Amino acid sequence: MDTERQRVFALLDNHSQQAASSEYDVSVCVLAVSRARDAVRKIADDVPAEQFRDAARKCIASLVDGYRDEDGQFTSGRSILVPILEDLYREP
């Protein structure tokens, strides 16, 4: 796994830990991060490292646009996905 992929998955791991310790709708939060990870895993292996983060951004942005988990009392899960997308733009 190239370094950029590792960075993106480390970022997802961090968000997964945050979701697991959420005070509200833990299962909704964890599921949202899990869906984000699944979407990123579907990025083709032959995507060059320098294009991987952009591909991950597109995957997460697409997920954010249509995401709504009706099981949440306080969140739909979308509020968990937006910070992931923000971090993908923030981090090098």
C-alpha positions, 0 to 999 in steps of 0.5 A, spaced: 500 500 500 502 506 498 504 512 503 498 516 500 493 510 501 496 509 508 495 516 510 487 516 508 486 510 511 489 512 517 485 518 517 479 514 517 481 510 522 482 516 527 475 518 525 472 511 526 475 512 533 472 518 534 465 515 532 466 509 537 466 514 542 461 519 540 456 521 545 450 521 540 448 515 536 454 511 536 452 506 531 450 511 526 456 514 527 460 508 526 456 505 520 457 512 517 465 511 517 464 504 515 461 506 509 466 511 508 471 506 508 468 501 504 467 507 498 474 508 499 476 501 498 473 501 492 478 505 489 482 501 483 488 499 485 491 502 479 490 509 481 496 513 482 498 515 489 498 522 487 491 521 485 488 517 490 486 523 495 482 526 490 479 520 488 477 519 496 475 526 496 470 524 490 468 518 493 466 521 500 463 527 497 458 523 493 457 519 499 455 525 503 450 528 498 446 522 498 447 519 505 441 519 511 441 514 516 434 514 519 436 510 525 439 516 528 435 520 534 440 526 534 444 525 527 443 522 520 450 520 520 452 525 514 455 530 520 460 524 521 462 524 513 463 532 512 469 532 517 472 526 514 471 530 507 474 536 510 480 533 513 481 530 506 482 537 503 486 539 509 491 534 510 497 534 505 
